[in-house]
Amino acid sequence: MARITDLIREHEKYRGRCINLVPSENVMSLTARKALISDLVHRYHHKDFYGGQKYIQEIIEETRELLSKLFKANFAFPEPLSGNISLLSAILALSKPRDKIAVISPENGGYPINLEPLDRIPIYLPYDESIANINVEEAIDLIHREKPKLIILGSSFILFPQPVEAISDVSEEIEAKVIYDGSHVLGLIAGKQFQDPLREGADVLLGSTHKTFPGPQGGVILTNDDEIAKKISKIVGFPPVLIDNPHINRIAALGITAQEMLLYGKQYAYTVIQYARRIAQELFNSGIEISFKAKNFTNSHQIWLRTNEESGRIMKDNLEEARIIVDTGVRIGSQEIVRRGITEKELIRVAEIISKILKGDKPSKYRDEVELIASKLNEIKFSLDQSS
């Protein structure tokens, strides 16, 4: 047996015994996963050159229509292979070298995109750590003064809706475009439980399709603007700039997930947020320092433990010893355990175990119990699997 095959089997066995609370990961339905290993994995999509396109083109168009319906967008581009490629595509389409681009600094939780190789000039939006959000008044002053070509909202560390309407109003005055990077909260936007960037004034909504949006690893771009759509199509279309083969099997899995979100997205997103708040409340009640109690801790899938990088790494390692997976943030995300069907009773117990480990209990003391809970989470909820 090939070594890689053995490693995959061991990985799946291991992760099947873990409870995953990483806020940037999720799990697809079996229905969607079947698309990834279908014959589509072998195929190209260029209809003017390749034969055998009878159903491939229908799959692409059906996925576009499902995404457009889900996000109420006139134009949907499922081609990007990641959220990063989605963002790069929009930047290349809507700006030129030496343009200024306003972003949230990585130090404040913004996505750490490197604009230097693109010859764009980053300017950082003023941030208020006390509210975990952009300081709107100072940001408006900065935008008036610097006149960026693009303003990118959205963040990797995101608890609360972004001030899209206020920023969009000032962007019109200087003829800038607003891009909302919804990578982390795309599933909550789809479920209409977070905010609605395209209705609030954003010109573009884009992001990853595998965080709160429970689809395949990849990206998507959405807009209602004809001219913007034409510019983006030149970057993600043919002749290729960033993408030649967009992986039709991935697009099919994305379309299936969009269909699931149309059916179950509202309840899924609501449960994700409620469970994140419940974890936060349980940890807070046990004496763990959780940010933003006065704001009910979060409006998203994430909660934050107040920590630094060194202690965050220790927390991450200790929790993993008990088979609870987090990042060094320490950000805790509820989306995958909701998708896997964790009960509220199990959720509370997981929070209790996290608290005890963070207070110094030996992680190995809880490993068997965590593995038992994880072993029960083997049915994907809010999915087409339920009706198959």
PyMOL commands that set and color helices and strands:
alter all, ss='L'
color gray80, all
select helices_A, chain A and resi 3-15+30-36+39-42+56-71+83-94+106-108+116-118+136-146+164-173+186-190+197-200+226-236+248-285+293-295+309-321+335-339+344-358+363-376+384-387
alter helices_A, ss='H'
color red, helices_A
select strands_A, chain A and resi 19-20+75-77+100-103+121-124+127-128+133-134+150-153+177-181+204-208+219-223+302-304+324-325+331-333
alter strands_A, ss='S'
color yellow, strands_A
deselect
rebuild
show_as cartoon
